[in-house]
Amino acid sequence: MNAGKPYDIEMEDRGDYLWVLVGGEKLTASTAVAYWREIADRCHGSSCNKILIEKNFTKSVGPAEMLEMAETLGNLLPGQRIAFYDRYDHSSINELGKKLARNRDVMMQTFKNVQDAEKWLRAN
């Protein structure tokens, strides 16, 4: 893990979108708030409006924490397009997250692989 953080994060500008890999053992709402702030800082510094995020957490969150995460995401990155791929396929909670994000003006779509996520981002 990175210096004192409960997650690792990598970011790379890929021209028309920002690629992010974030992961760790257990996802919590406070962990998500911290990494979304890092992503928002990077986006605001480079004017990106598209993000491909690969989530690599072994254990995911429950609905109450997902609600808190969606609030933060909506406040930090309104109007963004986010392609979301979960390497551990926590699909039911991710679908809830997608719906909550969309209700907060974040166009999020979930994917089963990175290739489809990238294709969607480039087409939208």
C-alpha positions in Angstrom: 0.0 0.0 0.0 1.0 3.6 -0.5 2.4 5.5 2.5 -0.2 5.2 5.2 -3.1 4.8 2.7 -5.3 1.6 2.7 -5.2 1.5 -1.1 -2.8 1.7 -4.0 -3.6 4.0 -6.9 -2.1 4.5 -10.3 -3.2 7.2 -12.8 -2.3 7.8 -16.4 -3.4 10.3 -18.9 -4.3 8.3 -22.0 -5.1 11.3 -24.3 -8.9 11.4 -24.4 -9.4 9.9 -20.9 -7.8 9.4 -17.5 -7.0 5.7 -16.7 -7.1 4.8 -13.0 -6.2 1.6 -11.2 -7.1 1.5 -7.5 -7.1 -1.4 -5.2 -6.5 -2.9 -1.8 -7.9 -5.5 0.4 -11.2 -4.0 1.7 -13.1 -1.1 0.2 -14.8 1.3 2.7 -16.6 4.5 2.1 -13.8 6.5 3.6 -11.3 4.8 1.3 -13.4 5.6 -1.7 -13.8 9.2 -0.7 -10.0 9.5 -0.4 -9.3 8.0 -3.8 -12.1 9.8 -5.6 -10.7 13.1 -4.2 -7.3 12.2 -5.7 -8.9 11.4 -9.0 -10.9 14.7 -8.9 -7.8 16.7 -8.2 -6.0 15.1 -11.1 -9.0 15.7 -13.4 -9.5 19.3 -12.4 -5.8 19.9 -13.0 -6.0 18.6 -16.5 -9.6 19.3 -17.5 -10.4 15.7 -18.2 -14.1 14.7 -18.4 -13.7 11.0 -19.0 -12.3 8.4 -16.6 -11.7 4.7 -16.9 -11.4 3.2 -13.5 -10.3 -0.3 -12.8 -11.3 -1.3 -9.2 -9.2 -4.0 -7.6 -10.5 -4.4 -4.1 -11.0 -8.0 -2.7 -13.9 -7.0 -0.5 -16.6 -4.5 -1.5 -19.0 -2.2 0.4 -22.7 -2.5 1.4 -25.6 -0.3 0.2 -25.2 2.3 3.0 -21.6 2.9 2.2 -22.3 2.9 -1.5 -24.8 5.7 -0.9 -22.1 7.8 0.9 -19.7 7.1 -1.9 -22.2 8.2 -4.6 -22.8 11.5 -2.7 -19.1 12.2 -2.7 -18.7 11.3 -6.4 -21.6 13.5 -7.4 -20.1 16.5 -5.5 -16.5 15.9 -6.8 -17.1 15.0 -10.5 -20.5 16.2 -11.7 -20.9 15.8 -15.5 -18.1 13.3 -15.8 -18.3 10.1 -17.9 -16.9 7.2 -15.9 -16.3 3.7 -17.3 -16.1 1.3 -14.4 -14.5 -2.2 -14.4 -14.3 -4.3 -11.2 -11.6 -7.0 -11.4 -13.5 -8.9 -8.6 -16.9 -8.5 -10.3 -18.9 -7.2 -7.3 -21.7 -6.6 -9.9 -24.8 -6.2 -7.7 -23.3 -3.4 -5.5 -21.6 -1.8 -8.6 -25.0 -1.7 -10.4 -26.4 0.2 -7.3 -23.4 2.5 -7.5 -24.1 3.2 -11.1 -27.7 4.1 -10.5 -26.8 6.3 -7.6 -24.1 8.1 -9.5 -26.4 8.7 -12.5 -28.9 10.3 -10.1 -26.1 12.7 -9.1 -25.2 13.8 -12.7 -22.3 11.4 -13.2 -22.7 9.3 -16.3 -21.3 6.0 -15.1 -21.4 2.6 -16.9 -20.1 -0.7 -15.6 -18.3 -3.2 -17.7 -17.1 -6.9 -17.6 -13.8 -6.0 -19.3 -11.5 -3.1 -19.9 -11.7 -3.2 -23.7 -15.5 -2.6 -23.7 -15.1 0.2 -21.1 -12.5 1.9 -23.2 -14.7 1.5 -26.3 -17.7 3.1 -24.6 -15.6 6.0 -23.3 -14.2 6.8 -26.7 -17.7 6.5 -28.4 -19.3 8.9 -25.8 
